[in-house]
């Protein structure tokens, strides 16, 4: 083959290599969002500021940020930058979710609504060690759809009553199972409904966890050592064998050694190494048997097999030892009473998940002092409420916040729900909430509840570069979401196609 043909054949390969190297270089270069109003969620807003990102993290934030040469510059044109949404309680993409349905039994009138129900009537279980990540499928469009709408941190919670299992944080951009689960142990889910079977399940699970914790804290018993064995410690050198000397040398004279027979005299001599011991007529067979029995008693007892640990009890033990956090489903003062009856004196780090404000059973703000004693934050729907038998509109989240509790918000599991989130936040502001508080409720507060506040939820140096760029103020109805940045890269609408 000629040199010219060889070069022609290598040209496409070299071109692909160079283009790949260029793509990597473009991905690794810094990205700067300039001329923006920056809502850090940890301090005062920064007007006409710059956010510099590189390698997935925020490098610098402020008014006087020097943009390095070669950086990709995005002019915000006076828009607003805020942290990405932190969705701490999601059911998106879960298969086999429970549904509340009613069926009409054959032969019954239509007004009768019996049959099987799913939801609050489901049987309580203790599967605290079961991971929701074991039943997740990575390639689902819903994860990228939520990311396009601004959900940059997504944690999926298992469904069920009692201790249904452990939640998981996922990687929304993953297209394969590998790398899809970022954390398969984000928190423990607890749901205690007003039924004896559910409360008994929670009680027994906590009792099992308490026993497991007590077993951990017990001092380990050291095996008993024989005094004689302890006295003789191995030195690493072989011990010299010495013949036992008689107790009284004077009474027993030394026996002269017998001459060994020559090979000629004895054609089949016995080996010297294996002489046959002569029987001693003075030995007592009863004493020998007693000595053997005594030797057997001195032998160490066989080791006991360790019992297999219950993974569910171990998870609950970690919870009671305050090494884990729990998200407890509860929406009313009545449910709090049933929960306290089930857990008794057990205490652990917890966040209340109130999916709706149940005014018929008493709003949560009525038991705000009790929640404060439990040191519990509240994650609730960003909605207004109407008091029973009244037209008075109230804001449950604001009433809890005034009582001194930290309040975060549920975000929703569909594109339409996330898009309508900011309109709900605007309604809360109209009824007395502060803009900073409601925006922290979907960013910094849920990140703190998850124990991830050092990575996400606020804008600062060293944090993950998960940002939302709006054309105006996020709480302005005329403003729109312009761009979403996940780990410093702008999310494209066709990235999942």
N, C-alpha and C positions, 0 to 999 in steps of 0.2 A: 504494500500500500504506500502511495506517495505521501510526502509530508503535507502537501496542500489538502489532500482528501482527509487526512487525520485531523488537521486543524478545523476543517469544515464540520467534521463529525463532532468535535468537542465544543464547538461554538454554542449550540443550544444548551449544553450542560453547564458551561461557564456562565451563560446568561441567566439560567435559573438560579445558580449559586449566588451570583451577584445581586439578583433581585430579592432573594431570600435574605441576604445579609442587609440589604437596604431596608427591607420591611422590619427586621429586628431593630435596626438603628433608629427607625422612625418611632417604634413602640417604646424604646428606652429613652428617647429624648424628653426633656422637661415639657410640661404643659402649664401655661399661665393663663388664668382668667383675670382680666384686668377691667378697670372702670366699673366696679360692682359694689353694691351695698351688701356687706357680709354680715349675716346673722350667725354668730359663733355658737349661740345657746349656752355659753359659759361666761359671758360678759356683755358689755355694751356693743351695739352694732357699729361696724366700721364702714364709714361712708367713703366712696371712691377708693376702695381697697383692691388688693391683688392677692390671689391664692396661687401659690406655686406648687405643682405636684410633679413627682418623679418616682418611678418604680413602685407605684401603687400607694404611696403615702404622701402626706402633706409636708412639704419642706419648709415653707415660710408663709405667714399670713400677716397682712398689715397694709398701711398706706405707702410706706417707703420700702417696697420689695424690689430688689434689683433682678430683672429678668435676664437670665444668661443668654449668650449668643446661641442661636440655633434652636431655641425653644419654640414650641408651637404656641402662638398667642391667640386667645379667644377674647374678643372685645364684648363685654357684657352690655355695653351701651346703656349703662345706668340701671340694669336689671338687678335682681336680688339672688344671692347665693346662700343656701342653707344646707344643713346636713341631710343626708338621705333618710328616708323613713325607716324606723325600726319596728318591725311587725313581730311582737313577742308571743302572740297567741294566734296561730293560724291553723286551719284545717285544709288548706289548699293541697290538692293532689293526693289526698288520702283515699285509699280504696276500701270499700266495705264500710263506709260511714253509716252510723245509725240515723234513721229517719223516723220522725214521729208521724205515724199513719194510723188510720182507723179503717176497719173493714166490716162490712155487714155480713153477719152470719146467715147461711141459707135458711129460709123459712121464717125469718124475723122481720118485723115491720121496719120501715126505713128510719123511723125515729130512734130505733135502738142502735147504738154505736158500740158494739162490743168487739170481740176478737183480739188479736194480738197487737200490742202496742210496743213501739220502740221509743227510746228516749229516757224520760225520767223513771219509767218502770223497769228498765233493764236491770238484770241481776248484778249485784256488786261483786267485784273480784279483787283479789290481791295479786297483781302482776306488776309489782313495783319495779322489778328488775327487767321487765320486757321493754325492748327498745322499739320505738316507732320507726326507726331507720331500717329495721329488718324487713319492713313491708312497703318500702317506698320504691318508686320507679323514677329514674332520673329524667328521661326524655319526655317531659310533659310541657306543653306550650304555656300552661298557666304560670310557671315559674318565671319565664322570660316576659310574659305579659305584665306580671306584677312589677318586674324590674323596670320595664319601660315606663310604668306609671310612677316610679320613684321609690319602690320598696327595695332598698339595698341590703337590708338585714332581715332574713326570714327564718322564723323558728316554728316548727310544726309540732303540735301537741296531740297526743293520743286521745282517743275518744273512749269514754266508759265511766262507770261509777265505782267508787272505792279508791283503789290504787291501780289505775289502768296502765301505768308505765312511765317511761322516760321520753322526754321530747328531744328534738334534733334540730340543729341549725344546718341549713343546706347551702350549697353553692349554686346560685341561680343560673350561672352561665355554663355549668357543666353539661356536656352532651353524652357522657358515659358514666357508668357506675363508679369508676375510679375517680376519686376527688370530689364526688357529689356530696358526701357527708362531711361537713366541717367539724361538727361536734355532735356525737350521738348521746350525750348525757348533759343536756342543758339544764333541766330541772325535773323534779318529780311532780306528777299531776295527782291531785287529790280532789275527789268529788263526793260529798256526803249529802245525800238527800234525806228527806224527812220520812224514812222508813226504817223499821227495826233491823231488817236484814242488812241494809247498807251500813247502818251505824255499828252493828255487831262485827261486820267485816273490817271496818276501820279500826275498831277497838282491838280485835285479835291481831291485826297487822302491826299495830303499835306495840302491843305486848310482846309479840315475837321479835320485833326490832329491839325492844328494851332488853330482852334476854340475850340477844346476840351481842349487844353493846356491853352488857355485864360480863359475858364470856371473854370479850376482848380485853377488858380491864383487869381480869384476874391475873395475879402473878403466876408465871410459869413454874411448875413444880420440877425441881431438879431430881434426876434419878438417884436413888440411894446407892451409895458405893460401899462395898465390903471393906472393912477396916484393913484386912490383910492385903487385899488388892490395892488399896490406896497406899499402904506402906511400901509396897514394891512397885516403884515407878520404872517404866522402861527407860533405859539409858541409851539405847541405840547400839550397845555392844553386847555380843553374846556372853551370857554368864558362864563362868567356868564351873563345870560339874566336879564336885568333890565327893569322894566316897565317905559315907557316914562312919565316924569313928566310934568305937565302943565307949560307953560311959565310964568304965573303970578299966584302965589299961593294965593295972597290976594283977587283977583277978584273972583276966583272960590273956594268956600268953599268945604271942603272934604265931600263926600257923605258917609253917614253911610251905612255899609253893611246890605243887607236885610237878614232876618233870613231864613235859609234853611228849607224847609218843612220836617216834620218828615215822616217816612215811613208809619205810620198809616194813616196820613191825605192824603197822595198822594201814592196810591198803585203802580203807574208806574212812578217813578221819572225819569227825564232826566239825562243822564250821565254828570258829571261835566267836564270831559276832552274835550267834544265836544259841547260847547255851540253854539247856533245859533247866528251869529252876527246880530245886529239890523241895519237896514238901516238908514243911516244918510241923512235926507232930505236936508241938506245944501250942499252935494257933487254934483259937476258938472260932468256929464257923459263925456262931451267933454274934460275936463282936464284929466280924467282918461285914455281916449283913447290916448291922446298926450303923457301921461307919459309912457304908454305901448310901444308906438312906439319908444320913447327915450330909453327905456330899451333894446329893440331889437337891436337898432343901436349900443349900447355899448357892445353887445356880440361879442366875438372874431370871426373873419372870419374863415371859414373852411380851413384846411391846403391843400396846393396844392400838387398834386401828382408829385413826382420827375420823370423826363423823363428818360427812359431807355438809358443807355450809349451804344454807338456803339462800339463793341469790336475792330473793324478794326481801327476806329479813335483813340481809346485809345492807341493802339500799335504804331501808327504813332506819337501820342503826346509824348509818351515815347521816341521815336527816336529823335524828335525835342528837347526834354528836355535833350538829351544826356544820357539817362538812358539805352539805348540799342545801339547796333551796327548793321550796315547794310553791306551786301555783295552785291555789285552792279555789274551786268554782263555788261561788256564793253570790246571791243577788238580792238578799233581803235580811232584815233583822231576825226574822223567824228562822231562816236557814243558819244564821250565825248561832242561834240558841241550840239547834240540833247538832251543829258541828262541835260546839263546846261540850255538849253531852257525850259525844263520841270520843273526843281526844282527851278529855279529863285534864290531868295536870301536865300532859306532854306539851312541850313548847319547842318550836323550831323556826328558822327564817321562812317567811311566807309572804306571798303576794295574793291579794284577793282578785279574782277574775269575776266581774259582774257583767254578764252579757246583756242584761237589761235591768232597768230599775223597777222592782216589783213593789209598787206602792200599796197593794192590798195586804201584803205580808210585812209591810214596814220598810221604808227606804233605809239604806245603809247609813245615811247621815244621822239617823236616830240613835245609832249605836257607835258613833264616832269615837267616843271615849274608850270603849272596849277595844276597838280596832287599834287605837293608839297604844293601849297597854300591850297588845300583841305585837307592836312594832311592825304592823303590816301596811304595805302600800296597796293601792287600789288601781287595777287596770279595768276600765269600764268603757261602755259605748259612749261616743261623743254626741249624746243626744239630750234634748230637753225632756222634761217630764211634766205630766199633769196630775195634780193631787186627786185622790179618789173623791167622788161626789163634789168636784169643784172644777172651775174653769181656770184656776190659777196655774200659770206655767212657772216651773222652777228649773234650776240647773243643778242636778245632783252632784256633778263633779265640782262645781264652785262651792257648794255647801260643805263638801268633804275637805276641800282645800282650805276653806276658812277655819275649819276645825283643826287644822294642823297636819293633815295627812297629805302624803305625796300621791298625786293622781296622774296616771298615764291613760292612753286611749287605745282601744281596739281599732284596727284599720280596715279590715274587710278582705275577702278572699276572691274578689273578681275585679276586672278592670273598671267596671261601672262604679263599684263600691269605693275603690281608691280615688277615682276621679271626683266622686261626690264628697269625699272626706273633707276637703277644704271648705266646702259650702256649709257643712255641719260645724266646723270650727268657727266660721264667720258668725253663725247663729249663737254660739256660746259667747263670743265677744260682744255681740249685741245685747246679751242678757247679763253683762257685768264681768265677764272673764277678761283677764289681761292677754293681749296678743302674745307676749313672751311666754306666758304660762301654757296656752293651748298649743303653741308650736313646740315647746319643750315636752309636752305630753305625747308627741308622736316621734320624738327623737331622743333627747337626753334622759328622760325619766324611764322609759322602757329599757333603754340600754343599761341603766343603773340596776333595774330590777333583774336583768339577766346577768349582771356581773361583768358586763362588757363595756363599761363606761370609759375604760382606758383606751379602747380601740375605736369605738363608734359613738355616734350620738351628738358629738360636738365637733367644731372645727378648731383645730390646733396643730401645732408642730408635732409630727410623729404619729398622728392619727391616720386611720385609713382614709384614702381620698374618695369617699363616697359623698357626692355633692349633687344638689339640685339647683339648676339655674332657671329662674323665672324671669319673664319679661318685665314684671313689676313686683309689687308686694304680694307675697303668697296669699294673704288674706284679703286681697282686692278681687272682687268678682270678675273684673275685666282682665286680670292677669292670667297668663297661661304658662305651662311648663315648657320651657324651651329645650333644655338638654338635661340628661342624666349621666353622671359620671360614676362609674363603678371601678374602684381601685385605680383611679386615675385615667381610665379609658372611657371615652364617650360611647354610650350604649346606642347601637344602631337598631332601627326598627326591623331590618332584615337580617339581623345577626343570627336568628334561630332558624332561618330558612335554608 
